[in-house]
Amino acid sequence: MKQFKEVEQARIRAHRDPLSDSVHRSSLLVPELPESSVDISFVNHFLLKRRYGNVGCRITAIDPEGQKIDSRLHPITEPRVYRFPLSGSLAEPVSTYMVEFFAAENLAVPFPAVMINHHGPGFLNGVHAYNRVLNDVFEDDVINGQRVAEASVDVSTEDGRDTFVVFTAGPTACRGELEIELESPESRRRSSVPLDVPRFCQRLLSLREVFPGPGEAPRGILKIRQPPQFLFYGRMLTGIRTAGGQFSANHSYYDLSSAPEYWEDRRGSFRAYPCFQSFRSAIRVYPIQSPGRLSISVGLHSEAGTEVARMPVGDLTSPGGQFLDVSVDQLAESAGIEPGTVRSFVVYADTDSAGV
């Protein structure tokens, strides 16, 4: 894990001195998943934002044994959205596609703004690029110097649904264990899953298989600790899927509940989100921030942008076994507001005297 303050410091240094610690390769890995097709899409921000007119995108297909099948270079030179369909582009079975961007100019960021889009009958899932092969051993020192578990995974094993996790191996075969913990206010369950995954390949895990019989608490806080992998930044794809293979997933997030806070003050934070007609909006916040307690409140806004109500929704203590699950529609109704008139909401998090 690279701490966010270090990320910000590196960004500032790159703007002040673009010739220092320059980046010339930016990459991601794209998995093939059962019962879906995958493509990638991205805006040519290299040209539109940085004025780099000669960037190359190399896509390498890798088979289920970790062997290269094919590699092809695509010039990225036009001011437009690029889309590359990947599934079905080769006759051989593919496990993973390695996507790399190269430029003589300083790319500054080794992680490109690329969307990975899996789709099938009745669903489309898009997630930002989330794992990659590191560029050198010095980057490995920074990225993998501090190890924490992965978390912020919505859990459901009800109504024919299941929670799944996709683990990816880096440039060498990965043999080890995934340490998995499912915690709720009533219980804590632990398990370990042995791994023997070829390089650049995946292992898809079902929560029903890891914890047979969900018992009294099919929902909870799922934390997963991966084995260390050299020269690899490995987040996981996690989500909920149906028996027919439809899924909604995102990349995992750091569990910082064992890491000391590194901010110098107690200023609160906030984030605004849109409401979409015919969709229910819910807020789930997991106790994976640095040790302490946050007071969470939600502001509801009208079509004109005016705040029509603001209500406290609870405290979040980290580490802990309780997460917040709040319905925006129910908040509106409790405030005497028609849910359909709420166009956006703002989540506020503030520290209190009990914070560490």
Secondary structure, DSSP 8 states (H G I E B T S, - for coil): ---HHHHHHHHHHHHH-TTSS---EEEEEEE--TT-EEEEEEE-HHHHTT----EEEEEEEE-TTS-EEEEEEEEE-SSSEEEEE-TTSSSS--SEEEEEEE-SS----SS---EEEEEETTEEEEEE--EEE-SSHHHHHHHSSS---EE-------TT-EEEEEEE--SS-EEEEEEEEEE-SS-EEEEEEEEEE-TT-EEEEEHHHHSSS-TT-S--EEEEE----TTEEE--EEEEE-TTS-EEEEE-EE--TTS----SS---EEEEEE--TTS--EEEE-S-SSSEEEEEEEEEE-TTS-EEEEEEEEEEEES-S--EEEEHHHHHHHTT--GGG--EEEEEEEE-TT--
